Amino acid sequence: MQAAASTTEQLLLEHALAQVLTRYATACDTRNWELLQQVFAPDCSTLYGGSYACQGLDQVRRMISSHLDGCGPTQHLLGNLEVDASDPSRIRSRIQVRAAHRGLGERSQLRYDAIGFYEDSWVQLPQGWRIQQRSMTMLLEIGERSVLQPALRS
């Protein structure tokens, strides 16, 4: 990945994007779906693991919540952020992810870990940086994927 015009500009950009990515992990782990408005552009597109394509923030929110609302505790760890600012009109990043999930209730003994990376294209809106396009590549899955499920309706 290429650097921005100056070291200071690159550091500021990396910090701003890292803050947005931290909000993403926080939204997932606290189930604060409103926080996703501070992560994704309203007209974003995403592809998670080659299987879950979404168009627009509402679809992204529904897809993520359908996997995590019926799940027990989770921890989305993000690291090794790389930012490519060689084309200021197309800021891109790649960050490693390890998302640990535990089952809920009688499924609490089950665990599922997803390991891979996110590749994002960014847009700067008046509210700040937002993900315009996201692709998640899975490298390794450990455990029982069925831990991911929607909330149970009573």
C-alpha positions in Angstrom: 0.0 0.0 0.0 1.2 3.5 -0.8 1.5 6.4 1.7 -0.2 9.8 1.5 1.7 13.0 0.4 3.4 13.5 3.8 4.0 11.5 6.9 1.8 13.8 8.9 -1.1 13.6 6.5 -0.7 9.8 6.4 -0.7 9.5 10.2 -3.8 11.7 10.5 -5.6 9.7 7.9 -4.6 6.4 9.5 -5.8 7.6 12.9 -9.1 8.8 11.5 -9.8 5.5 9.7 -8.7 3.5 12.7 -11.3 5.4 14.8 -14.0 4.4 12.4 -12.9 0.8 12.4 -12.9 0.8 16.2 -16.5 2.0 16.1 -17.4 -0.9 13.8 -15.9 -3.4 16.3 -17.7 -1.6 19.2 -21.1 -1.7 17.3 -20.7 -5.4 16.7 -19.7 -6.3 20.3 -22.2 -4.1 22.0 -25.0 -4.7 19.4 -25.3 -0.9 19.1 -26.5 -1.0 15.5 -27.1 2.8 15.3 -23.4 3.2 15.6 -23.0 1.7 12.1 -24.2 5.0 10.7 -20.8 6.3 11.9 -19.0 3.5 10.0 -20.7 2.9 6.6 -21.8 5.4 3.9 -25.6 5.2 3.4 -25.1 3.8 -0.1 -22.3 1.4 0.8 -21.8 -2.1 -0.6 -20.3 -5.0 1.2 -19.4 -8.7 0.6 -18.7 -10.7 3.8 -16.9 -14.0 3.3 -17.9 -14.3 -0.3 -21.5 -15.1 0.7 -23.2 -12.1 2.2 -23.6 -9.3 -0.2 -25.4 -6.1 0.9 -26.3 -2.9 -0.8 -26.9 0.1 1.5 -26.5 0.7 5.2 -29.9 -0.8 6.2 -29.1 -4.2 4.5 -25.6 -4.2 6.2 -27.2 -3.5 9.6 -29.8 -6.3 9.1 -27.2 -8.8 7.9 -24.8 -8.2 10.8 -27.6 -8.2 13.4 -29.1 -11.4 12.0 -25.7 -13.1 12.8 -25.0 -11.5 16.1 -28.3 -10.8 17.9 -28.8 -14.5 18.8 -25.1 -14.9 19.7 -23.5 -14.7 23.1 -20.5 -12.5 23.8 -18.3 -11.5 20.9 -15.0 -9.8 20.5 -13.9 -8.3 17.2 -10.2 -7.7 17.2 -8.8 -5.5 14.4 -5.1 -4.9 13.8 -2.3 -4.3 11.3 -4.0 -1.5 9.5 -2.6 -0.6 6.1 -3.8 2.5 4.3 -3.3 3.3 0.6 -3.7 7.0 -0.1 -1.7 7.1 -3.4 -4.9 8.2 -5.1 -6.6 10.8 -2.9 -9.9 10.2 -4.7 -9.8 6.5 -3.8 -8.6 5.9 -0.2 -8.3 2.1 0.5 -7.4 0.1 3.5 -6.8 -3.4 4.7 -7.0 -4.6 8.3 -6.8 -8.0 9.9 -9.8 -9.3 11.9 -10.3 -12.1 14.4 -13.8 -12.2 15.6 -14.5 -14.5 18.5 -18.2 -15.6 19.1 -19.7 -17.6 21.9 -23.1 -19.3 21.9 -26.0 -18.1 23.8 -28.0 -19.9 26.5 -28.0 -23.6 26.2 -25.5 -23.2 23.3 -23.0 -21.3 25.5 -20.5 -24.1 25.3 -20.1 -23.5 21.6 -17.6 -21.1 20.0 -16.9 -19.8 16.6 -13.9 -17.7 15.5 -13.6 -16.0 12.1 -10.1 -15.0 11.0 -9.4 -13.0 7.9 -9.2 -9.4 6.7 -11.4 -6.5 5.6 -10.5 -4.5 2.5 -12.3 -1.2 2.5 -12.7 1.8 0.1 -13.5 5.0 1.8 -15.4 8.2 1.2 -15.2 11.4 3.1 -18.6 12.8 4.0 -19.4 16.0 5.9 -19.7 13.8 9.0 -16.3 12.2 8.5 -14.8 9.1 6.9 -17.1 6.2 6.0 -16.7 2.9 4.4 -18.1 3.0 0.8 -17.2 -0.6 -0.1 -16.1 -3.5 2.1 -14.9 -7.0 1.2 -14.2 -9.6 3.9 -11.9 -12.5 3.1 -12.0 -15.4 5.4 -8.7 -17.2 6.0 -9.7 -19.6 8.8 -12.8 -20.6 10.7 -12.6 -22.4 14.0 -15.5 -23.9 15.8 -19.3 -24.0 15.1 -20.6 -21.4 12.6 -24.1 -22.1 13.8 -23.3 -19.9 16.8 -24.1 -17.0 14.5 -27.9 -16.6 14.5 -30.7 -14.1 14.8 -32.3 -13.3 18.1 -34.9 -15.8 19.3 -38.4 -14.4 19.1 -40.7 -15.2 22.0 
